[in-house]
Amino acid sequence: MAATTSFLEAPRRLRAFVRARESSLIVLAALVGAISGLTVAAMSGAVSLLHAVLFDIPLGARLSSQSSIDPLRAVIVPTAGGLVLGIVFLVLIRWRPAREVDPIEANALHGGRMSFRGSVIVALQTIWSSGVGASVGLEAGYTQLSSGLAASLGRGFHLRRADQRVMVGCGAAAAIAGAFGAPLAGAFYAFELIIGSYTAASLAPVGVSAVTGYFVTRLFTPTSLGVFAGEFGDILGHDLAIASCLGAIAALLGIGIMRGVALLEKLLSKSRIWPPLRPALGGLIVGLLALVTPQVMSSGHGALRLTGMVQLPLATIAIIFALKTLASIASLGTGFRGGLFFASLLLGALGGHLFVAGLNHVWPGLGLDPNVYAIIGMSALSASVIGGPLTMSFIALESTGNLWLTTAVLVAVIISTLITRELFGYSFATWRLHLRGETIRSAADVGWIRDLTVARLMRTDVTTINIDVTVGEFGKTFPLGSKTQVVAVDDKQCYVGLVFIAEAHSQEADPAARLESIVHHRDAMLLPSMNVQQAMSTFDAAEAETLAVVDPADQNRVIGLLTEAHALRRYAEEAERRRREFMGES
């Protein structure tokens, strides 16, 4: 469900004050940033505690940075944890049958309205999934809960639709800024992925929220959650060309991972495996892979230490790369909650290092720096999977402080994003929505289009005529000029077609002929649940200016009439109103 039925409301005067002043929205954004920073710190601490208790490692240590884990725990904990999660899913389906809405879907379809209770549930599932060692990222839980809190705060102040969507973006921006230690990346994550675009009206609140979330997370989290990188050499002209090649490879790998998750989900859905056993199976796979290398477990924060990773033997890097890919697909494909953000960063870094090692072997004179291409690969693969090229570029910039390296990263992410959009067309989040039947490809607000339905647009004062009368009788009942068209119905008032009065009065019309001979658009009709875009498509396909609206549940009984001109006018008016709201115009 998109929103809860009850929430705390601010006092009326305070609501009016906030709605009337743009600066008040910035204050709310700062509050959202602080809450989101605390959320990131609390969720990270909860996962760290679970790792310490379940895997017997020091509190605060990263599970994926361990050189070894007790083999028995490595297998039993994720397997049992997956079984528990699967049973929880069964209980939740009975209690909350509706699927929870994520920030992208909320902003695209529901005007920024999210269920707070549902967001808490998703966050707890993500904490548990990562806590038992599944190869999933916490960033999905961070953004879900932070955006859900922001959405609830916005509802409490009765914010306008555009401001409510910005609030959801503020929550996600602060969460990503805190998780990666990158406020610029957090802000552009919100612009690119959650809000769907950048405007001057959203800059201040999103920026303030991202910076606040970054500082609050740093204040309450003793260990950094972000990306660590080493020293880099100079970036030369040939590095830009090589970066573009790496971007193309990263795009293909990203598409393969996303399709791999979907394929595993499809295979399991067709199998006879009891649903709670599916996450248990995924946990068993991850546990067995962890016997080879613990770096496959959890989100990969500990493994994402590029300075140490590039010093490992190539064979070890290749093994970690392959097994982490399988672990991520197995975890998400079997039902564990989480994201691919951190996994794609780690896989991209490992893949970039393998790529440059191969080039240096074939062409030793190039002398390519593994650190440079680990960062480029990290950003390019993440851009393919997550879908935010500027977000990934800013993560690289804020991690390294190297502007020239960021230029090479930008080349790679542009190529990666372009190829992914051309060959695949989705990010991981929108791809999963597509598999559930949604058509959105970004967080751009299309929910108002779905709200503008035929039922809202149609006229209900419909004039009908029985199909059994003759053309002459019809002409006497409806003189020329009285109306344009009349709806023909049968004895049960079910739709038959449209009759044009001018045609009935034309010289070619036979007064003795049955009315059925001049009926048009027999198979072209509108349903009350259609949105305005679907209605316009129906008008175009039928080449009609007016169509009847029927109730399919009542044998196509006629309930209304809609003209193409009215639908176009209302669509244009609503689009202009949304544009003005979005741009912050009065």
ABEGO torsion letter per residue (X at the ends): XABBABBBBBBAAAAAAAAABAAAAAAAAAAAAAAAAAAAAAAAAAAAAAAAAAAGBBBGBBAAABABBBAAAAAAAAAAAAAAAAAAAAAAAAABABBBBBAAAAAAAAGGBBBAAAAAAAAAAAAAAAAAGBBBBAAAAAAAAAAAAAAAAAAAAGBBAAAAAAAAAAAAAAAAAAAAGBAAAAAAAAAAAAAGBBBAAAAAAAAAAAAAAAAAAAAABABBABBBBBBBBBBBAAAAAAAAAAAAAAAAAAAAAAAAAAAAAAAAAABABBAAAAAAAAAAAAAAAAAABAAABEAGAAABBAAAAAABBAAAAAAAAAAAAAAAAAAAAAGBBEBAAAAAAAAAAAAAAAAAAAAAAABAAAGBBAAAAAAAAAAAAAAAAAGBAAAAAAAAAAAAGBAAAAAAAAAAAAAAAAAAAAAAGBBAAAAAAAAAGBABABABBAAAAAABBAAAABBABBBBBBAABBAAAAAAABBBGABABBBBBBAAGBBAEBBBAAAAABAABBAABBAAAABBGAABBBBAABBAAAAAAAAAAAGBABBBBBBAAAGGBBABBBBAAAAAAAAAAAAAAAAAAAAGBX
